[in-house]
Amino acid sequence: DASSIVLTFDDGPSPRYTAELLDMLCANNVRATFFVVGVFAQDNPELIKRMQHDGHTIGIHSFAHENGLF
């Protein structure tokens, strides 16, 4: 649909920013896709649960986000 946009967010979840972002998305009835880093997701399981509960899509960005060749 040409009148739609898709929001994606990379590298979280961050205890400093993600809850505030989720609040804004919820207040505006907006869904997004979050590409999370595994180690940050492990450290912030409540934010992952909230993303899921709020109807967002969750993908994996990497596990440790290390620089280097694959």
Distance bins in CASP14 RR format, pairs under 12 A and 6 or more apart:
PFRMAT RR
TARGET T0000
AUTHOR 0000-0000-0000
RMODE 2
METHOD distances of the structure
MODEL  1
4 30 0 0 0 0 0 1 0 0 0 0 0
4 31 0 0 0 0 0 1 0 0 0 0 0
5 30 0 0 0 0 1 0 0 0 0 0 0
5 31 0 0 0 0 0 1 0 0 0 0 0
5 32 0 0 0 0 0 1 0 0 0 0 0
5 33 0 0 0 0 0 1 0 0 0 0 0
6 30 0 0 0 0 0 1 0 0 0 0 0
6 31 0 0 0 0 1 0 0 0 0 0 0
6 32 1 0 0 1 0 0 0 0 0 0 0
6 33 1 0 0 1 0 0 0 0 0 0 0
6 56 0 0 0 0 0 1 0 0 0 0 0
6 57 0 0 0 0 1 0 0 0 0 0 0
7 21 0 0 0 0 1 0 0 0 0 0 0
7 24 0 0 0 0 0 1 0 0 0 0 0
7 25 1 0 0 1 0 0 0 0 0 0 0
7 28 0 0 0 0 0 1 0 0 0 0 0
7 30 1 0 0 1 0 0 0 0 0 0 0
7 31 1 0 0 1 0 0 0 0 0 0 0
7 32 1 1 0 0 0 0 0 0 0 0 0
7 33 1 0 0 1 0 0 0 0 0 0 0
7 34 0 0 0 0 1 0 0 0 0 0 0
7 35 0 0 0 0 0 1 0 0 0 0 0
7 56 0 0 0 0 1 0 0 0 0 0 0
7 57 0 0 0 0 0 1 0 0 0 0 0
8 31 0 0 0 0 0 1 0 0 0 0 0
8 32 1 0 0 1 0 0 0 0 0 0 0
8 33 1 0 1 0 0 0 0 0 0 0 0
8 34 1 0 0 1 0 0 0 0 0 0 0
8 35 1 0 0 1 0 0 0 0 0 0 0
8 36 0 0 0 0 0 1 0 0 0 0 0
8 56 0 0 0 0 0 1 0 0 0 0 0
8 57 0 0 0 0 1 0 0 0 0 0 0
8 58 0 0 0 0 0 1 0 0 0 0 0
8 59 0 0 0 0 1 0 0 0 0 0 0
8 61 0 0 0 0 1 0 0 0 0 0 0
9 17 0 0 0 0 1 0 0 0 0 0 0
9 18 0 0 0 0 1 0 0 0 0 0 0
9 21 1 0 0 1 0 0 0 0 0 0 0
9 22 0 0 0 0 0 1 0 0 0 0 0
9 24 0 0 0 0 0 1 0 0 0 0 0
9 25 0 0 0 0 1 0 0 0 0 0 0
9 30 0 0 0 0 0 1 0 0 0 0 0
9 31 0 0 0 0 0 1 0 0 0 0 0
9 32 1 0 0 1 0 0 0 0 0 0 0
9 33 1 0 0 1 0 0 0 0 0 0 0
9 34 1 0 1 0 0 0 0 0 0 0 0
9 35 1 0 0 1 0 0 0 0 0 0 0
9 36 0 0 0 0 1 0 0 0 0 0 0
9 37 0 0 0 0 0 1 0 0 0 0 0
9 40 0 0 0 0 0 1 0 0 0 0 0
9 47 0 0 0 0 0 1 0 0 0 0 0
9 51 0 0 0 0 1 0 0 0 0 0 0
9 56 0 0 0 0 1 0 0 0 0 0 0
9 57 0 0 0 0 0 1 0 0 0 0 0
9 58 0 0 0 0 0 1 0 0 0 0 0
9 59 0 0 0 0 0 1 0 0 0 0 0
9 61 0 0 0 0 1 0 0 0 0 0 0
10 18 0 0 0 0 0 1 0 0 0 0 0
10 32 0 0 0 0 0 1 0 0 0 0 0
10 33 0 0 0 0 1 0 0 0 0 0 0
10 34 0 0 0 0 1 0 0 0 0 0 0
10 35 1 0 1 0 0 0 0 0 0 0 0
10 36 0 0 0 0 1 0 0 0 0 0 0
10 37 0 0 0 0 1 0 0 0 0 0 0
10 40 0 0 0 0 0 1 0 0 0 0 0
10 58 0 0 0 0 0 1 0 0 0 0 0
10 59 0 0 0 0 1 0 0 0 0 0 0
10 60 0 0 0 0 0 1 0 0 0 0 0
10 61 1 0 1 0 0 0 0 0 0 0 0
10 62 0 0 0 0 1 0 0 0 0 0 0
10 65 0 0 0 0 1 0 0 0 0 0 0
11 17 0 0 0 0 0 1 0 0 0 0 0
11 18 0 0 0 0 0 1 0 0 0 0 0
11 34 0 0 0 0 1 0 0 0 0 0 0
11 35 1 0 0 1 0 0 0 0 0 0 0
11 36 1 0 0 1 0 0 0 0 0 0 0
11 37 1 0 1 0 0 0 0 0 0 0 0
11 38 0 0 0 0 0 1 0 0 0 0 0
11 39 0 0 0 0 0 1 0 0 0 0 0
11 40 1 0 0 1 0 0 0 0 0 0 0
11 41 0 0 0 0 0 1 0 0 0 0 0
11 59 0 0 0 0 0 1 0 0 0 0 0
11 60 0 0 0 0 0 1 0 0 0 0 0
11 61 1 0 0 1 0 0 0 0 0 0 0
11 62 0 0 0 0 1 0 0 0 0 0 0
11 64 0 0 0 0 0 1 0 0 0 0 0
11 65 1 0 0 1 0 0 0 0 0 0 0
12 18 1 0 0 1 0 0 0 0 0 0 0
12 19 0 0 0 0 0 1 0 0 0 0 0
12 21 0 0 0 0 1 0 0 0 0 0 0
12 22 0 0 0 0 0 1 0 0 0 0 0
12 34 1 0 0 1 0 0 0 0 0 0 0
12 35 0 0 0 0 1 0 0 0 0 0 0
12 36 1 0 1 0 0 0 0 0 0 0 0
12 37 1 0 1 0 0 0 0 0 0 0 0
12 38 0 0 0 0 1 0 0 0 0 0 0
12 39 0 0 0 0 1 0 0 0 0 0 0
12 40 1 0 1 0 0 0 0 0 0 0 0
12 41 1 0 0 1 0 0 0 0 0 0 0
12 42 0 0 0 0 0 1 0 0 0 0 0
12 43 0 0 0 0 1 0 0 0 0 0 0
12 44 1 0 0 1 0 0 0 0 0 0 0
12 47 0 0 0 0 1 0 0 0 0 0 0
12 48 0 0 0 0 1 0 0 0 0 0 0
12 51 0 0 0 0 0 1 0 0 0 0 0
12 58 0 0 0 0 0 1 0 0 0 0 0
12 59 0 0 0 0 0 1 0 0 0 0 0
12 60 0 0 0 0 0 1 0 0 0 0 0
12 61 1 0 0 1 0 0 0 0 0 0 0
12 62 0 0 0 0 0 1 0 0 0 0 0
12 65 0 0 0 0 1 0 0 0 0 0 0
13 19 0 0 0 0 1 0 0 0 0 0 0
13 20 0 0 0 0 0 1 0 0 0 0 0
13 21 0 0 0 0 1 0 0 0 0 0 0
13 22 0 0 0 0 1 0 0 0 0 0 0
13 34 1 0 0 1 0 0 0 0 0 0 0
13 35 0 0 0 0 0 1 0 0 0 0 0
13 36 1 0 1 0 0 0 0 0 0 0 0
13 37 0 0 0 0 1 0 0 0 0 0 0
13 38 0 0 0 0 1 0 0 0 0 0 0
13 39 0 0 0 0 0 1 0 0 0 0 0
13 40 1 0 1 0 0 0 0 0 0 0 0
13 41 1 0 0 1 0 0 0 0 0 0 0
13 42 0 0 0 0 0 1 0 0 0 0 0
13 43 0 0 0 0 1 0 0 0 0 0 0
13 44 1 0 1 0 0 0 0 0 0 0 0
13 45 0 0 0 0 1 0 0 0 0 0 0
13 46 0 0 0 0 1 0 0 0 0 0 0
13 47 1 1 0 0 0 0 0 0 0 0 0
13 48 1 0 0 1 0 0 0 0 0 0 0
13 49 0 0 0 0 0 1 0 0 0 0 0
13 50 0 0 0 0 1 0 0 0 0 0 0
13 51 1 0 0 1 0 0 0 0 0 0 0
13 52 0 0 0 0 0 1 0 0 0 0 0
13 56 0 0 0 0 0 1 0 0 0 0 0
13 58 0 0 0 0 1 0 0 0 0 0 0
13 59 0 0 0 0 0 1 0 0 0 0 0
13 61 0 0 0 0 0 1 0 0 0 0 0
14 20 0 0 0 0 1 0 0 0 0 0 0
14 21 0 0 0 0 1 0 0 0 0 0 0
14 22 0 0 0 0 0 1 0 0 0 0 0
14 34 0 0 0 0 0 1 0 0 0 0 0
14 36 0 0 0 0 1 0 0 0 0 0 0
14 37 0 0 0 0 1 0 0 0 0 0 0
14 40 1 0 0 1 0 0 0 0 0 0 0
14 41 0 0 0 0 0 1 0 0 0 0 0
14 43 0 0 0 0 1 0 0 0 0 0 0
14 44 1 0 0 1 0 0 0 0 0 0 0
14 47 0 0 0 0 1 0 0 0 0 0 0
15 21 0 0 0 0 0 1 0 0 0 0 0
15 22 0 0 0 0 0 1 0 0 0 0 0
15 40 0 0 0 0 1 0 0 0 0 0 0
15 41 0 0 0 0 0 1 0 0 0 0 0
15 43 1 0 0 1 0 0 0 0 0 0 0
15 44 1 0 1 0 0 0 0 0 0 0 0
15 45 0 0 0 0 0 1 0 0 0 0 0
15 46 0 0 0 0 1 0 0 0 0 0 0
15 47 1 0 0 1 0 0 0 0 0 0 0
15 48 0 0 0 0 0 1 0 0 0 0 0
15 50 0 0 0 0 0 1 0 0 0 0 0
16 40 0 0 0 0 0 1 0 0 0 0 0
16 44 0 0 0 0 0 1 0 0 0 0 0
16 47 0 0 0 0 0 1 0 0 0 0 0
17 23 0 0 0 0 0 1 0 0 0 0 0
17 24 0 0 0 0 0 1 0 0 0 0 0
17 34 0 0 0 0 0 1 0 0 0 0 0
17 40 0 0 0 0 0 1 0 0 0 0 0
17 44 0 0 0 0 0 1 0 0 0 0 0
17 47 0 0 0 0 0 1 0 0 0 0 0
18 24 0 0 0 0 0 1 0 0 0 0 0
18 25 0 0 0 0 0 1 0 0 0 0 0
18 32 0 0 0 0 0 1 0 0 0 0 0
18 34 0 0 0 0 1 0 0 0 0 0 0
18 36 0 0 0 0 1 0 0 0 0 0 0
18 37 0 0 0 0 0 1 0 0 0 0 0
18 40 0 0 0 0 1 0 0 0 0 0 0
18 41 0 0 0 0 0 1 0 0 0 0 0
18 43 0 0 0 0 0 1 0 0 0 0 0
18 44 1 0 0 1 0 0 0 0 0 0 0
18 46 0 0 0 0 1 0 0 0 0 0 0
18 47 1 0 1 0 0 0 0 0 0 0 0
18 48 0 0 0 0 1 0 0 0 0 0 0
18 49 0 0 0 0 0 1 0 0 0 0 0
18 50 0 0 0 0 1 0 0 0 0 0 0
18 51 0 0 0 0 1 0 0 0 0 0 0
18 54 0 0 0 0 0 1 0 0 0 0 0
18 56 0 0 0 0 0 1 0 0 0 0 0
18 58 0 0 0 0 0 1 0 0 0 0 0
19 25 0 0 0 0 0 1 0 0 0 0 0
19 26 0 0 0 0 0 1 0 0 0 0 0
19 44 0 0 0 0 1 0 0 0 0 0 0
19 46 0 0 0 0 1 0 0 0 0 0 0
19 47 1 0 0 1 0 0 0 0 0 0 0
19 48 0 0 0 0 0 1 0 0 0 0 0
19 49 0 0 0 0 0 1 0 0 0 0 0
19 50 1 0 0 1 0 0 0 0 0 0 0
19 51 0 0 0 0 0 1 0 0 0 0 0
19 54 0 0 0 0 0 1 0 0 0 0 0
20 26 0 0 0 0 0 1 0 0 0 0 0
20 27 0 0 0 0 0 1 0 0 0 0 0
20 47 0 0 0 0 0 1 0 0 0 0 0
20 50 0 0 0 0 0 1 0 0 0 0 0
21 27 0 0 0 0 0 1 0 0 0 0 0
21 28 0 0 0 0 0 1 0 0 0 0 0
21 30 0 0 0 0 0 1 0 0 0 0 0
21 32 0 0 0 0 1 0 0 0 0 0 0
21 34 0 0 0 0 1 0 0 0 0 0 0
21 47 0 0 0 0 1 0 0 0 0 0 0
21 50 0 0 0 0 0 1 0 0 0 0 0
21 51 0 0 0 0 1 0 0 0 0 0 0
21 54 0 0 0 0 0 1 0 0 0 0 0
21 56 0 0 0 0 0 1 0 0 0 0 0
22 28 0 0 0 0 0 1 0 0 0 0 0
22 30 0 0 0 0 0 1 0 0 0 0 0
22 31 0 0 0 0 0 1 0 0 0 0 0
22 32 0 0 0 0 1 0 0 0 0 0 0
22 34 0 0 0 0 1 0 0 0 0 0 0
22 44 0 0 0 0 0 1 0 0 0 0 0
22 46 0 0 0 0 0 1 0 0 0 0 0
22 47 1 0 0 1 0 0 0 0 0 0 0
22 48 0 0 0 0 0 1 0 0 0 0 0
22 49 0 0 0 0 0 1 0 0 0 0 0
22 50 1 0 1 0 0 0 0 0 0 0 0
22 51 1 0 0 1 0 0 0 0 0 0 0
22 52 0 0 0 0 0 1 0 0 0 0 0
22 53 0 0 0 0 1 0 0 0 0 0 0
22 54 1 0 0 1 0 0 0 0 0 0 0
22 55 0 0 0 0 0 1 0 0 0 0 0
22 56 1 0 0 1 0 0 0 0 0 0 0
23 30 0 0 0 0 0 1 0 0 0 0 0
23 47 0 0 0 0 0 1 0 0 0 0 0
23 50 0 0 0 0 1 0 0 0 0 0 0
23 54 0 0 0 0 1 0 0 0 0 0 0
24 30 0 0 0 0 1 0 0 0 0 0 0
24 32 0 0 0 0 0 1 0 0 0 0 0
24 54 0 0 0 0 0 1 0 0 0 0 0
25 31 1 0 0 1 0 0 0 0 0 0 0
25 32 1 0 0 1 0 0 0 0 0 0 0
25 33 0 0 0 0 0 1 0 0 0 0 0
25 34 0 0 0 0 0 1 0 0 0 0 0
25 50 0 0 0 0 0 1 0 0 0 0 0
25 51 0 0 0 0 1 0 0 0 0 0 0
25 54 1 0 0 1 0 0 0 0 0 0 0
25 55 0 0 0 0 1 0 0 0 0 0 0
25 56 1 0 0 1 0 0 0 0 0 0 0
26 32 0 0 0 0 0 1 0 0 0 0 0
26 50 0 0 0 0 1 0 0 0 0 0 0
26 51 0 0 0 0 0 1 0 0 0 0 0
26 53 0 0 0 0 0 1 0 0 0 0 0
26 54 1 0 1 0 0 0 0 0 0 0 0
26 55 0 0 0 0 1 0 0 0 0 0 0
26 56 0 0 0 0 1 0 0 0 0 0 0
27 54 0 0 0 0 0 1 0 0 0 0 0
28 54 0 0 0 0 0 1 0 0 0 0 0
29 54 0 0 0 0 0 1 0 0 0 0 0
29 55 0 0 0 0 0 1 0 0 0 0 0
30 54 0 0 0 0 1 0 0 0 0 0 0
30 55 0 0 0 0 0 1 0 0 0 0 0
30 56 0 0 0 0 1 0 0 0 0 0 0
31 51 0 0 0 0 1 0 0 0 0 0 0
31 52 0 0 0 0 0 1 0 0 0 0 0
31 53 0 0 0 0 0 1 0 0 0 0 0
31 54 1 0 0 1 0 0 0 0 0 0 0
31 55 1 0 1 0 0 0 0 0 0 0 0
31 56 1 0 1 0 0 0 0 0 0 0 0
31 57 1 0 0 1 0 0 0 0 0 0 0
31 58 0 0 0 0 0 1 0 0 0 0 0
32 51 0 0 0 0 1 0 0 0 0 0 0
32 54 0 0 0 0 1 0 0 0 0 0 0
32 55 0 0 0 0 1 0 0 0 0 0 0
32 56 1 0 1 0 0 0 0 0 0 0 0
32 57 1 0 0 1 0 0 0 0 0 0 0
32 58 0 0 0 0 1 0 0 0 0 0 0
32 59 0 0 0 0 0 1 0 0 0 0 0
33 51 0 0 0 0 1 0 0 0 0 0 0
33 55 0 0 0 0 0 1 0 0 0 0 0
33 56 1 0 0 1 0 0 0 0 0 0 0
33 57 1 0 1 0 0 0 0 0 0 0 0
33 58 1 0 0 1 0 0 0 0 0 0 0
33 59 1 0 0 1 0 0 0 0 0 0 0
33 60 0 0 0 0 0 1 0 0 0 0 0
33 61 0 0 0 0 0 1 0 0 0 0 0
34 40 0 0 0 0 0 1 0 0 0 0 0
34 41 0 0 0 0 1 0 0 0 0 0 0
34 44 0 0 0 0 0 1 0 0 0 0 0
34 47 0 0 0 0 1 0 0 0 0 0 0
34 48 0 0 0 0 1 0 0 0 0 0 0
34 50 0 0 0 0 0 1 0 0 0 0 0
34 51 1 0 1 0 0 0 0 0 0 0 0
34 52 0 0 0 0 1 0 0 0 0 0 0
34 54 0 0 0 0 0 1 0 0 0 0 0
34 55 0 0 0 0 0 1 0 0 0 0 0
34 56 1 0 1 0 0 0 0 0 0 0 0
34 57 1 0 0 1 0 0 0 0 0 0 0
34 58 1 0 1 0 0 0 0 0 0 0 0
34 59 1 0 0 1 0 0 0 0 0 0 0
34 60 0 0 0 0 1 0 0 0 0 0 0
34 61 0 0 0 0 1 0 0 0 0 0 0
35 41 0 0 0 0 0 1 0 0 0 0 0
35 51 0 0 0 0 0 1 0 0 0 0 0
35 56 0 0 0 0 0 1 0 0 0 0 0
35 57 0 0 0 0 1 0 0 0 0 0 0
35 58 0 0 0 0 1 0 0 0 0 0 0
35 59 1 0 1 0 0 0 0 0 0 0 0
35 60 1 0 0 1 0 0 0 0 0 0 0
35 61 1 0 1 0 0 0 0 0 0 0 0
35 62 0 0 0 0 1 0 0 0 0 0 0
35 65 0 0 0 0 0 1 0 0 0 0 0
36 42 0 0 0 0 1 0 0 0 0 0 0
36 43 0 0 0 0 0 1 0 0 0 0 0
36 44 0 0 0 0 1 0 0 0 0 0 0
36 45 0 0 0 0 0 1 0 0 0 0 0
36 47 0 0 0 0 1 0 0 0 0 0 0
36 48 1 0 0 1 0 0 0 0 0 0 0
36 51 0 0 0 0 1 0 0 0 0 0 0
36 52 0 0 0 0 0 1 0 0 0 0 0
36 56 0 0 0 0 0 1 0 0 0 0 0
36 57 0 0 0 0 0 1 0 0 0 0 0
36 58 1 0 0 1 0 0 0 0 0 0 0
36 59 1 0 0 1 0 0 0 0 0 0 0
36 60 1 0 0 1 0 0 0 0 0 0 0
36 61 1 0 1 0 0 0 0 0 0 0 0
36 62 0 0 0 0 1 0 0 0 0 0 0
36 63 0 0 0 0 1 0 0 0 0 0 0
36 64 0 0 0 0 0 1 0 0 0 0 0
36 65 0 0 0 0 0 1 0 0 0 0 0
37 43 0 0 0 0 1 0 0 0 0 0 0
37 44 0 0 0 0 0 1 0 0 0 0 0
37 47 0 0 0 0 0 1 0 0 0 0 0
37 48 0 0 0 0 0 1 0 0 0 0 0
37 58 0 0 0 0 0 1 0 0 0 0 0
37 59 0 0 0 0 0 1 0 0 0 0 0
37 60 0 0 0 0 1 0 0 0 0 0 0
37 61 1 0 1 0 0 0 0 0 0 0 0
37 62 1 0 1 0 0 0 0 0 0 0 0
37 63 1 0 0 1 0 0 0 0 0 0 0
37 64 1 0 0 1 0 0 0 0 0 0 0
37 65 1 0 1 0 0 0 0 0 0 0 0
37 66 0 0 0 0 0 1 0 0 0 0 0
38 44 0 0 0 0 1 0 0 0 0 0 0
38 45 0 0 0 0 0 1 0 0 0 0 0
38 47 0 0 0 0 0 1 0 0 0 0 0
38 48 0 0 0 0 1 0 0 0 0 0 0
38 58 0 0 0 0 0 1 0 0 0 0 0
38 59 0 0 0 0 1 0 0 0 0 0 0
38 60 1 0 0 1 0 0 0 0 0 0 0
38 61 1 0 0 1 0 0 0 0 0 0 0
38 62 1 0 0 1 0 0 0 0 0 0 0
38 63 1 0 1 0 0 0 0 0 0 0 0
38 64 1 0 0 1 0 0 0 0 0 0 0
38 65 0 0 0 0 1 0 0 0 0 0 0
38 66 0 0 0 0 0 1 0 0 0 0 0
39 45 0 0 0 0 0 1 0 0 0 0 0
39 60 0 0 0 0 0 1 0 0 0 0 0
39 61 0 0 0 0 0 1 0 0 0 0 0
39 62 0 0 0 0 1 0 0 0 0 0 0
39 63 1 0 0 1 0 0 0 0 0 0 0
39 64 1 0 1 0 0 0 0 0 0 0 0
39 65 1 0 0 1 0 0 0 0 0 0 0
39 66 0 0 0 0 1 0 0 0 0 0 0
40 47 0 0 0 0 1 0 0 0 0 0 0
40 48 0 0 0 0 1 0 0 0 0 0 0
40 60 0 0 0 0 0 1 0 0 0 0 0
40 61 0 0 0 0 1 0 0 0 0 0 0
40 62 0 0 0 0 0 1 0 0 0 0 0
40 63 0 0 0 0 1 0 0 0 0 0 0
40 64 0 0 0 0 1 0 0 0 0 0 0
40 65 0 0 0 0 1 0 0 0 0 0 0
41 47 1 0 0 1 0 0 0 0 0 0 0
41 48 1 0 1 0 0 0 0 0 0 0 0
41 49 0 0 0 0 0 1 0 0 0 0 0
41 50 0 0 0 0 0 1 0 0 0 0 0
41 51 0 0 0 0 1 0 0 0 0 0 0
41 52 0 0 0 0 0 1 0 0 0 0 0
41 58 0 0 0 0 1 0 0 0 0 0 0
41 59 0 0 0 0 1 0 0 0 0 0 0
41 60 0 0 0 0 1 0 0 0 0 0 0
41 61 0 0 0 0 1 0 0 0 0 0 0
41 62 0 0 0 0 0 1 0 0 0 0 0
41 63 0 0 0 0 1 0 0 0 0 0 0
41 64 0 0 0 0 0 1 0 0 0 0 0
41 65 0 0 0 0 0 1 0 0 0 0 0
42 48 0 0 0 0 1 0 0 0 0 0 0
42 60 0 0 0 0 0 1 0 0 0 0 0
42 63 0 0 0 0 1 0 0 0 0 0 0
42 64 0 0 0 0 0 1 0 0 0 0 0
43 64 0 0 0 0 0 1 0 0 0 0 0
44 50 0 0 0 0 1 0 0 0 0 0 0
44 51 0 0 0 0 0 1 0 0 0 0 0
45 51 0 0 0 0 0 1 0 0 0 0 0
45 52 0 0 0 0 0 1 0 0 0 0 0
45 58 0 0 0 0 0 1 0 0 0 0 0
46 52 0 0 0 0 0 1 0 0 0 0 0
46 53 0 0 0 0 0 1 0 0 0 0 0
47 53 0 0 0 0 0 1 0 0 0 0 0
47 54 0 0 0 0 0 1 0 0 0 0 0
47 56 0 0 0 0 0 1 0 0 0 0 0
47 58 0 0 0 0 0 1 0 0 0 0 0
48 54 0 0 0 0 0 1 0 0 0 0 0
48 56 0 0 0 0 1 0 0 0 0 0 0
48 58 1 0 0 1 0 0 0 0 0 0 0
48 59 0 0 0 0 0 1 0 0 0 0 0
48 60 0 0 0 0 0 1 0 0 0 0 0
49 55 0 0 0 0 0 1 0 0 0 0 0
49 56 0 0 0 0 0 1 0 0 0 0 0
49 58 0 0 0 0 0 1 0 0 0 0 0
50 56 0 0 0 0 1 0 0 0 0 0 0
50 58 0 0 0 0 0 1 0 0 0 0 0
51 57 0 0 0 0 1 0 0 0 0 0 0
51 58 1 0 1 0 0 0 0 0 0 0 0
51 59 0 0 0 0 1 0 0 0 0 0 0
52 58 1 0 0 1 0 0 0 0 0 0 0
52 59 0 0 0 0 0 1 0 0 0 0 0
62 68 0 0 0 0 0 1 0 0 0 0 0
62 70 0 0 0 0 1 0 0 0 0 0 0
END
